[in-house]
Amino acid sequence: MTERKGIRQTAKIRLLGGNSAQKGKVRLLMPRAWYLFTLGCMVWPMRESLAQRKNGLSDYENVTVDSTLHRVYYEQRLYRNPLVGMLGLVEALPKAGIDTFVPMYQGVPIAQYRLGSTVSTTTITRPERQAWTSTHVFNSRNYKFDFRLQPEFMAQFGFREQVVESKTNLLLQSQLYLSRGLVLNWGILFPIVNQLDNQALNVRPAPIFLNQFLALDGVNFMSLSAGLFYNDQYGANVQYRHADLTKNWSFGMEAGYTGFYFFPKNGFYYQAPENLLLLADVAYRIPAWDITLKLSGGQYMYQDRGVRVDFIRQMGSVEVGFFTTKTRNGTTGGFNFAIPIPPGRIAQTQRVRLRTTEEFRWEYAYTRGYNIATRYRVGNQLDALLRQYHNSYIQNQYRQY
């Protein structure tokens, strides 16, 4: 059996496999239904990718096939697990003999992956990136009008009269590709229930912000954002990360200057920027178990300074983490997770697609009311994004199939 035939057979197996000063500790018991749901979120992208073969390249965007080098450049926004996209392309391009894959994010190549008996990952140098940019002019028409449904859920344990205080919204979001790496994120927010704060149940704009993603060379990346962010903060945010996707150590820095905003029933309210965010972190990856240990610290919102330790485990298309934080305002801990939301693609034409979001990320801390290590979200956090493309993460999954 030749190597490329082995890749296609492996791919087939892979695809068929499918505000109060109250604080307290929460004991969480995972019911059977939640366990089955989590397991389904891990398996669904693998089974759903079987349908990609029937659709050929319709689920991919900005595709360039180099048949001479058996390499393909592409972007896919359906699944948070990059390996699903690679294996789907093996099936979609069987006659091209593709064995080298270059996934892109907002039109910017991340790294190069060669699928053989194992996965071989190589970084893309600055001269290679410059050569690619000069020969491949960016064209926004290579992307679909992509609309995604994203649930938003916030909760905290309340008082005896109301044990859980929650807020649930549904966001219809999209992206407008302006140039290579530069994207306008926009959308509409539909409120469902609010037992958490005094925000009215009015339809309003979802977070609207510009994001510029940059790959300076093979191991240095930046993300620049400006606009209306999640958690009712507006302003500017800069993230930098040194991450060799073949190495275990990485480090990064983040800075932001923001203010509070919200949409009442009529109009728009905002306050002058006053929150300065200055954080740095270092992370070490244990490749055998896809575990990342991360130590971060600096100044959070509301001039709160301290440190945080994260334990993160990647399991297929699911990511689960636990953390502990100590700052001037107090000490807390909790958990977070990121999961895909089935079914993925809902409806699609050649130019328009409606889908569920590729990732639902949620975090819970057991202490409330102290503003301990508070921060905001700006879409994809740079370290979480790059973690998905690490060689060991791809390799460990590929080895099973």
Secondary structure, 3 states (H helix, E strand, C coil): CCHHHHHHHHHHHHHHCCCCCCECCCCCCCCHHHHHHHHHHHHHHHHHCHHHHHHCCCCCEEEEEECCCCEEEEECCCCCCHHHHHHHHHHHCCCCCCCEEEEEECCEECCEEEECCCEEEECCCHHHHHHHHHHCCCCHHHCCEEEEEEEEEEEEECCCCCCEEEEEEEEEEEEEEEECCEEEEEEEEEEEEECCCCCCCCCEECCCEEEEEEECCCCEEEEEEEEECCCCEEEEEEEEEEECCCCCEEEEEEEEEEEEEECCCCCCEECCCCEEEEEEEEEEEEHHHCEEEEEEEEECHHHCEEEEEEEEEEECCEEEEEEEEEECCEEEEEEEEEECCCCCEEEECCCEEEEECCCEEEEEECECCCCCCCCCCCCCCHHHHHHCCCHHHHHHHHHCC
